[in-house]
Amino acid sequence: MASSTSAPRAFIQQQNLVEQVADYLTQAIIQQHFLPGERLSEVQLSRDLGVSRAPVREAARLLESRGLLISKPRRGFFVRALNAVELEDVFDLRLCLERHAIQRLAERYTPEAQRALKQQVDVLCEAAVGNDGTRRIEEDLQFHRLMLHYAGNERLLRAFDDLTHELRLCITLITKTHEAPDTIATSHFKLLDALDSGSPAACREAIDYHIGVARHFVVKGVGETGDSSDEDSADEDVLPR
């Protein structure tokens, strides 16, 4: 009986470790401790985190599935550098999801939803004046996630959740190129005004403008920094596929 219970426990512990490593790598990528195009060293990461190579390798595969890393045959894993076409694709899908969500929300905008979204904008504005870029990104995404939640379509919300990993990279570019990052937070008040109007057409116009501005700053950021890539030869310590 003892052996039948120890295996699941070991599996759960291993899975939790992989998620912890994945969370660490995600934050490091968002904060640009690892730059776009940079190759990840399995040896260095396992040493820095005090874990074996296996969870580092599994975490890298997980982040590849989330669009944050890419793998190259015989070379390992690299931080994904989104080009202009890929960024347009991300924002095109985001606009489809959020345009439909805000129009649905306008038709069922309850006092509860109104309070929750207003409170989240206040939290976002508070985060905007701080130095924690990661928190600003997460609070921004939380506002849009709440909007989809109150739209009342769980599959729509799941689709947005799948996209948020790449959106984190996009929002990072916005905050690095926007002249006044705090205006990113206050721009969400226009979405609240549109929802308060009760007009699906006004909501569609507001979200089109909101995401259009974000797309502009992201594409601008790519244009200014250029696409990153790493052409170094493979080393023994790179993460194998």
Secondary structure, 3 states (H helix, E strand, C coil): CHHHHHHHHHHHHHHHHHHHHHHHHHHHHHCCCCCCCCECEHHHHHHHHCCCHHHHHHHHHHHHHCCCEEEECCCEEEECCCCHHHHHHHHHHHHHHHHHHHHHHHHCCCHHHHHHHHHHHHHHHHHHCCCCHHHHHHHHHHHHHHHHHHHCCHHHHHHHHHHHHHHHHHHHHHHHHCCCCHHHHHCHHHHHHHHHHCCHHHHHHHHHHHHHHHHHHHHHHHHHHCCCCCCCCCCCCECCC
